[in-house]
Amino acid sequence: MPALMIQGTGSNVGKSLLVAGLCRAARLRGLRVLPFKPQNMSNNAAVTADGGEIGRAQALQALACGVPPVVDMNPVLLKPETDIGSQVIVQGRRVATVRARDYAALKPSLMAPVLESFRRLEARSDLVIVEGAGSPAEVNLRANDIANMGFANAAGVPVVLVGDIDRGGVIAQMVGTKAVLPEGDHVKGFIINRFRGDLRLFDEGYALIADRTGWRGYGTLPWFPDAHRLPAEDALDLTRPSGTGVRIAWLCLSRIANFDDLDPLAAEPGVDLVMVRPGTAIPGDAALVIVPGSKSTRGDLAFLRDQGWDIDLAAHRRRGGHVLGICGGYQMLGRGIDDPAGIEGPSGSSAGLALLDVRTVMSPDKHLARIEARHAASGRPMQGYEIHIGRTAGPDRARPFAFVGDRPEGAISADGRVMGSYIHGMFADDEFRAAFLAGLGVRSDLRYAAGVEDVLDRFAAHIEAHLDVEGLLSLAKGG
């Protein structure tokens, strides 16, 4: 079946967004197209329709294809818990937590589920567009590779290499990658991404790459200014233009997870979303401070204290401000976090921020669910997902943040100013978001999901205007 793999000269060259755009372009041409990424490393995960978890980028790509996300779209997901170790998710389920140096011993067993998932997607589609990870030039990682050329060669999928010209050095990146790749790899062409200015100024460089590599060029894609309106997967991409209106502060934790919660807020015209970076103070004029999810809750609780944000949060509450903790952030707001089995690291307990009268005990069972709930304060329906370990209990749970069916969810302090919830993705729901923001004095008429669909359509048109899409589809068919 037709398939095409997009690899990059390095991380963050725009592979994920390009695949999403190509998926939408293929869909608009009437093709049944599906996304696939053999191996991803991200703490920003999505809960799938079949009850597992995959990288958030593949969920966005599924949206671009007009289909629900399923675990086969990202059969191996690595979720870093420390600088040297990650949780390993295979076909949607956690199988191990390993140190980086031990992952190499696990990799030989992962090609089989990767190919199994890929073949299932092939059987359901007219076209599969595959995203690589990092760079194929990391030849020191080539043994048992499942992320780039190892997969492409095993599956017989042609590869197009993408380079980011905005960072500079794209000619050396392309030619250098060609120089280190073994003969027989499936690289068939290249794309230059994120070009600013007059495209004709790069004609000579484009021709040089084609001459030195022997690869066919499929075009130069100009900078797409609305790319920031699509959900980002990498915490390094957490940049948003400054806004005006009611200020909401978001803490950039060191192991931040599922930070797509912020995207709808960033799109709100009446909200000034401030990313509070390490080493900076929480703005004193913030109406709301959000403590986000984390892949290492106790570790990020210590990180939060190292920044002095615990002092800032206490002062913020004394001034009458509001605080919302989501998932790991909810756990941090309580009186303590107990991890007797060492699920997230060394076993032990950590004192919480004591802004909510609850306590969390970590457990090995991960809760994964796409949910429909009702916001307790406004009665508005809300949709989202839960993806967490740990159970939280305490007196403030008597004042739930929401109800999932008849089950109370989350907690609210006695004064109503501190809230905690395990529900991710809540702000993507227009009706709930409008009701929640009204409590902060913000009027919202934004239709967030419709806006994302519009950006995907416009990005697909951008790709059609500047890349040889017909040539890429022909390549996918073996042409």
GIWOGI-V109615 format. One record per residue. N is the residue number from 0. RES is the residue in one letter. SS is DSSP state (A for helix, B for strand, O for the rest). OMEGA is omega as a letter, one per 40 degrees, with the letter a starting at -180 (* if undefined). NEAR is the number of other C-alpha atoms within 8 Angstrom. Layout:
# GIWOGI-V109615
N & RES & SS & OMEGA & NEAR
N & RES & SS & OMEGA & NEAR
This chain:
# GIWOGI-V109615
0 & M & O & i & 7
1 & P & O & i & 10
2 & A & B & a & 12
3 & L & B & i & 16
4 & M & B & i & 13
5 & I & B & i & 14
6 & Q & B & a & 16
7 & G & B & i & 15
8 & T & O & i & 16
9 & G & O & i & 8
10 & S & O & i & 8
11 & N & O & i & 6
12 & V & O & i & 11
13 & G & O & a & 9
14 & K & A & a & 13
15 & S & A & a & 10
16 & L & A & i & 9
17 & L & A & i & 8
18 & V & A & i & 14
19 & A & A & i & 15
20 & G & A & i & 14
21 & L & A & i & 11
22 & C & A & i & 15
23 & R & A & i & 13
24 & A & A & i & 13
25 & A & A & i & 11
26 & R & A & a & 13
27 & L & A & i & 7
28 & R & O & i & 6
29 & G & O & a & 6
30 & L & O & i & 10
31 & R & O & a & 10
32 & V & B & i & 13
33 & L & B & i & 14
34 & P & B & i & 16
35 & F & B & i & 13
36 & K & O & a & 14
37 & P & O & a & 15
38 & Q & B & i & 13
39 & N & B & i & 12
40 & M & B & a & 9
41 & S & O & i & 12
42 & N & O & i & 13
43 & N & O & a & 12
44 & A & B & i & 11
45 & A & B & i & 10
46 & V & B & a & 14
47 & T & O & i & 14
48 & A & O & i & 9
49 & D & O & i & 6
50 & G & O & i & 10
51 & G & O & i & 13
52 & E & B & i & 14
53 & I & B & i & 17
54 & G & B & a & 16
55 & R & A & i & 11
56 & A & A & i & 11
57 & Q & A & i & 15
58 & A & A & i & 13
59 & L & A & i & 10
60 & Q & A & i & 14
61 & A & A & i & 14
62 & L & A & i & 10
63 & A & A & i & 14
64 & C & A & a & 14
65 & G & O & a & 7
66 & V & O & i & 7
67 & P & O & i & 9
68 & P & O & i & 11
69 & V & O & a & 10
70 & V & A & a & 13
71 & D & A & a & 11
72 & M & A & i & 16
73 & N & A & a & 15
74 & P & O & i & 17
75 & V & B & i & 14
76 & L & B & i & 15
77 & L & B & a & 13
78 & K & B & a & 12
79 & P & B & i & 13
80 & E & O & i & 12
81 & T & O & i & 7
82 & D & O & a & 5
83 & I & O & a & 9
84 & G & B & a & 11
85 & S & B & i & 13
86 & Q & B & a & 13
87 & V & B & i & 13
88 & I & B & i & 15
89 & V & B & a & 11
90 & Q & O & i & 13
91 & G & O & a & 13
92 & R & B & i & 8
93 & R & B & i & 8
94 & V & B & a & 8
95 & A & B & i & 7
96 & T & B & a & 8
97 & V & B & i & 10
98 & R & B & a & 9
99 & A & A & a & 9
100 & R & A & i & 6
101 & D & A & a & 8
102 & Y & A & a & 9
103 & A & A & i & 9
104 & A & A & a & 6
105 & L & A & a & 8
106 & K & A & a & 11
107 & P & O & a & 8
108 & S & O & a & 6
109 & L & A & a & 10
110 & M & A & a & 10
111 & A & A & i & 7
112 & P & A & i & 10
113 & V & A & i & 12
114 & L & A & i & 9
115 & E & A & i & 8
116 & S & A & a & 12
117 & F & A & a & 11
118 & R & A & i & 8
119 & R & A & i & 9
120 & L & A & i & 12
121 & E & A & a & 12
122 & A & A & a & 7
123 & R & O & a & 6
124 & S & O & i & 11
125 & D & O & a & 10
126 & L & B & i & 14
127 & V & B & i & 14
128 & I & B & a & 15
129 & V & B & i & 13
130 & E & B & i & 14
131 & G & O & a & 15
132 & A & O & i & 12
133 & G & O & a & 10
134 & S & O & i & 12
135 & P & O & i & 13
136 & A & O & i & 8
137 & E & O & a & 7
138 & V & A & i & 8
139 & N & A & i & 5
140 & L & A & a & 7
141 & R & O & a & 10
142 & A & O & i & 5
143 & N & O & i & 9
144 & D & O & i & 11
145 & I & O & a & 13
146 & A & O & a & 12
147 & N & O & a & 12
148 & M & A & i & 12
149 & G & A & i & 11
150 & F & A & a & 12
151 & A & A & a & 13
152 & N & A & a & 10
153 & A & A & a & 6
154 & A & A & a & 7
155 & G & O & a & 7
156 & V & O & i & 11
157 & P & B & a & 13
158 & V & B & i & 13
159 & V & B & a & 13
160 & L & B & a & 13
161 & V & B & i & 15
162 & G & B & a & 15
163 & D & B & a & 14
164 & I & A & a & 11
165 & D & A & i & 8
166 & R & A & a & 6
167 & G & O & i & 6
168 & G & O & a & 7
169 & V & A & i & 11
170 & I & A & i & 9
171 & A & A & i & 7
172 & Q & A & a & 10
173 & M & A & a & 13
174 & V & A & i & 11
175 & G & A & i & 8
176 & T & A & i & 11
177 & K & A & a & 8
178 & A & A & a & 6
179 & V & A & a & 8
180 & L & O & i & 10
181 & P & O & i & 5
182 & E & O & i & 4
183 & G & O & i & 4
184 & D & O & a & 8
185 & H & O & i & 11
186 & V & B & a & 9
187 & K & B & a & 9
188 & G & B & a & 11
189 & F & B & i & 13
190 & I & B & i & 13
191 & I & B & a & 13
192 & N & B & i & 15
193 & R & B & i & 11
194 & F & B & i & 13
195 & R & O & i & 8
196 & G & O & a & 5
197 & D & O & a & 6
198 & L & A & a & 10
199 & R & A & a & 5
200 & L & A & a & 6
201 & F & A & a & 8
202 & D & A & a & 8
203 & E & A & i & 7
204 & G & A & i & 8
205 & Y & A & i & 9
206 & A & A & i & 8
207 & L & A & i & 9
208 & I & A & i & 13
209 & A & A & a & 11
210 & D & A & a & 8
211 & R & A & a & 7
212 & T & A & a & 9
213 & G & O & a & 7
214 & W & O & i & 11
215 & R & B & i & 8
216 & G & B & i & 9
217 & Y & B & i & 12
218 & G & B & i & 10
219 & T & B & a & 11
220 & L & B & i & 12
221 & P & B & i & 11
222 & W & O & i & 8
223 & F & O & a & 8
224 & P & A & a & 5
225 & D & A & i & 7
226 & A & A & a & 8
227 & H & A & i & 9
228 & R & A & i & 9
229 & L & O & a & 9
230 & P & O & i & 9
231 & A & O & i & 11
232 & E & O & a & 11
233 & D & O & i & 8
234 & A & A & i & 8
235 & L & A & a & 5
236 & D & A & a & 7
237 & L & O & i & 8
238 & T & O & i & 7
239 & R & O & i & 7
240 & P & O & i & 4
241 & S & O & a & 7
242 & G & O & i & 9
243 & T & O & i & 9
244 & G & O & a & 9
245 & V & B & a & 12
246 & R & B & i & 13
247 & I & B & a & 13
248 & A & B & a & 14
249 & W & B & a & 12
250 & L & B & i & 11
251 & C & O & a & 10
252 & L & O & a & 11
253 & S & O & i & 6
254 & R & O & a & 10
255 & I & B & a & 13
256 & A & B & i & 11
257 & N & O & a & 13
258 & F & A & i & 11
259 & D & A & i & 10
260 & D & A & a & 12
261 & L & A & a & 8
262 & D & A & i & 12
263 & P & A & i & 10
264 & L & A & i & 10
265 & A & A & a & 10
266 & A & O & a & 10
267 & E & O & i & 9
268 & P & O & a & 8
269 & G & O & a & 11
270 & V & B & i & 15
271 & D & B & a & 13
272 & L & B & a & 13
273 & V & B & i & 9
274 & M & B & a & 10
275 & V & B & a & 11
276 & R & O & i & 7
277 & P & O & i & 7
278 & G & O & i & 5
279 & T & O & a & 7
280 & A & O & i & 9
281 & I & O & a & 10
282 & P & O & a & 6
283 & G & O & a & 5
284 & D & O & i & 5
285 & A & O & i & 13
286 & A & O & a & 10
287 & L & B & i & 11
288 & V & B & i & 14
289 & I & B & i & 13
290 & V & B & a & 12
291 & P & O & i & 18
292 & G & B & a & 15
293 & S & B & i & 14
294 & K & O & i & 13
295 & S & O & a & 11
296 & T & A & i & 13
297 & R & A & i & 10
298 & G & A & i & 7
299 & D & A & i & 12
300 & L & A & i & 10
301 & A & A & i & 8
302 & F & A & i & 10
303 & L & A & i & 11
304 & R & A & i & 10
305 & D & A & i & 7
306 & Q & O & a & 11
307 & G & O & a & 9
308 & W & A & i & 11
309 & D & A & i & 10
310 & I & A & i & 8
311 & D & A & a & 10
312 & L & A & i & 11
313 & A & A & i & 8
314 & A & A & i & 8
315 & H & A & i & 12
316 & R & A & i & 11
317 & R & A & i & 7
318 & R & O & i & 6
319 & G & O & a & 7
320 & G & O & i & 12
321 & H & B & i & 12
322 & V & B & i & 13
323 & L & B & i & 14
324 & G & B & a & 17
325 & I & B & i & 15
326 & C & O & i & 15
327 & G & A & i & 14
328 & G & A & i & 16
329 & Y & A & i & 17
330 & Q & A & a & 16
331 & M & A & a & 15
332 & L & A & a & 13
333 & G & O & a & 16
334 & R & O & i & 14
335 & G & B & i & 15
336 & I & B & a & 16
337 & D & B & i & 10
338 & D & B & a & 13
339 & P & O & a & 9
340 & A & O & a & 7
341 & G & O & a & 9
342 & I & O & a & 11
343 & E & O & a & 10
344 & G & O & i & 6
345 & P & O & i & 6
346 & S & O & i & 9
347 & G & B & a & 8
348 & S & B & i & 9
349 & S & B & i & 8
350 & A & B & i & 8
351 & G & O & a & 12
352 & L & O & i & 11
353 & A & O & i & 10
354 & L & O & i & 9
355 & L & O & i & 14
356 & D & O & i & 11
357 & V & O & i & 13
358 & R & B & a & 12
359 & T & B & i & 13
360 & V & B & i & 10
361 & M & B & i & 13
362 & S & B & a & 11
363 & P & B & a & 7
364 & D & B & i & 6
365 & K & B & i & 9
366 & H & B & i & 8
367 & L & B & i & 12
368 & A & B & i & 9
369 & R & B & a & 12
370 & I & B & i & 9
371 & E & B & a & 10
372 & A & B & i & 11
373 & R & B & i & 12
374 & H & B & a & 13
375 & A & O & a & 10
376 & A & O & a & 6
377 & S & O & a & 7
378 & G & O & a & 7
379 & R & O & i & 10
380 & P & B & i & 10
381 & M & B & i & 12
382 & Q & B & i & 12
383 & G & B & i & 12
384 & Y & B & i & 13
385 & E & B & i & 13
386 & I & B & a & 11
387 & H & B & i & 10
388 & I & B & i & 10
389 & G & B & i & 11
390 & R & B & a & 8
391 & T & B & a & 9
392 & A & B & i & 8
393 & G & O & a & 9
394 & P & A & a & 7
395 & D & A & i & 13
396 & R & A & i & 13
397 & A & A & i & 7
398 & R & O & a & 10
399 & P & O & i & 13
400 & F & O & a & 15
401 & A & B & i & 13
402 & F & B & i & 13
403 & V & B & a & 11
404 & G & O & i & 7
405 & D & O & a & 5
406 & R & B & i & 6
407 & P & B & a & 10
408 & E & B & i & 12
409 & G & O & a & 13
410 & A & B & i & 14
411 & I & B & i & 15
412 & S & O & a & 13
413 & A & O & i & 7
414 & D & O & i & 5
415 & G & O & a & 7
416 & R & O & i & 12
417 & V & B & a & 12
418 & M & B & i & 16
419 & G & B & a & 16
420 & S & B & i & 14
421 & Y & O & a & 13
422 & I & O & i & 10
423 & H & B & i & 12
424 & G & O & a & 11
425 & M & A & a & 13
426 & F & A & i & 11
427 & A & A & i & 13
428 & D & O & a & 11
429 & D & A & a & 10
430 & E & A & i & 9
431 & F & A & a & 13
432 & R & A & i & 12
433 & A & A & a & 12
434 & A & A & a & 10
435 & F & A & a & 9
436 & L & A & i & 11
437 & A & A & i & 10
438 & G & O & i & 7
439 & L & O & i & 8
440 & G & O & a & 7
441 & V & O & i & 12
442 & R & O & a & 8
443 & S & O & i & 10
444 & D & O & a & 5
445 & L & O & i & 7
446 & R & O & a & 7
447 & Y & A & a & 11
448 & A & A & i & 7
449 & A & A & i & 7
450 & G & A & i & 8
451 & V & A & i & 10
452 & E & A & i & 9
453 & D & A & i & 8
454 & V & A & i & 12
455 & L & A & i & 12
456 & D & A & a & 11
457 & R & A & i & 8
458 & F & A & i & 10
459 & A & A & i & 12
460 & A & A & i & 9
461 & H & A & i & 9
462 & I & A & i & 13
463 & E & A & a & 10
464 & A & A & a & 6
465 & H & A & i & 10
466 & L & B & i & 10
467 & D & O & a & 9
468 & V & A & i & 9
469 & E & A & i & 6
470 & G & A & i & 8
471 & L & A & i & 10
472 & L & A & i & 9
473 & S & A & i & 9
474 & L & A & i & 10
475 & A & A & i & 13
476 & K & O & i & 9
477 & G & O & a & 6
478 & G & O & * & 5
